[in-house]
Amino acid sequence: MFGGWIDRKENFMTDTAAVTAITSLNLSRYLGKWYELCRLPIKYEDETATDITANYSLNDSVTVRVDNRCFDKHGKPFRAIGEATPVDDARSRLKVTFLPKYIRWIPFTSGDYWVLKLDPEYKVSLVGSPDRQYLWLLARSPDLAQDTRERYLAEAKRQGFDLTNLIVPRHTGREVSNDMLAG
């Protein structure tokens, strides 16, 4: 009887606490390829996509090019190109858009991408949004030790994310190449 009340109290407390990003991000160390290990559902992302990667590179001294790739539910290569812009000097809170360049100026068309937890080696990253609607666990390799995965997901829970519908994409060893996209 009291256990249920305690659970509800904990959920209430985490739901009202603000989501917090790490205090500082070395953007140049964060660049490169990341593998998506799990995420919360997103209406515009294929829940059956496999071999999902994100590659971050500098556009200029301020913005980051986001190159997301995967194989869709039919096994066809898919790519989405976006742009991320840090919103403050900590650089751990970014705004990301996947709109075409000519309409990116429209207000309220970018999403929040906050780095919530990052290992010192920049090999594992937990990313989410302050409204707790979006969450990704990323790593430099498609394989991650179970205890490390659990530690990062525990941080997501601590910050009030509901992990009930977490999606874990398969990684088969294939990667979407530029040649696949061109043909």
C-alpha positions, 0 to 999 in steps of 0.5 A: 500500500505505501509502496505505491504512494512512494512510487507516485511521490518519486515520479511526482518529484522527478516530473517537476524537477528540471532536466539538466544538461552537462555543464560543458561540452567540448564540441570538437571531441563530440564530433564524429560517428555515433551509433544509436543504441536506444531511443524513445519513440518519435513520430517521424522516425521509423521504429523498425529502422536498423543500423542507425548512425549519426555523424557530426561535423563542423559546418563553420565555427558555430554550427554542426552538420548532422548526418543521420543514416539508417536502413528503413523497414524495407532495407533501403538506405535513408539519410537525413541532413540537419544542423545543430547550433549551441544555445550557450557557451556550455555547448551542451544544449543545442537546437537541431533542425532538419528543415531545408536550409532556405526555411530554417530561419522560421521560428520554432522549427528546431528541437532541443538536443541536450547532452545529459550524461557523457563519459570522460572519453566521449564514447557514450552519450545520453541525449534528451530534451527538456520536455522529456519527449525525446531521448537517445543513448549513443555510443561510438560503437554499436556494442555497449556493456550492459552495466554501462547501458544501465548506468546511462538509462538510470540517469535518464530515469533520475531526470524523469524520463519514462523509459516504458516504450524504449526502442532498441534498434538492431545493428547488423554490421551494415552501414549506409554508405555514400555509394548506396545513397547515390544509387 
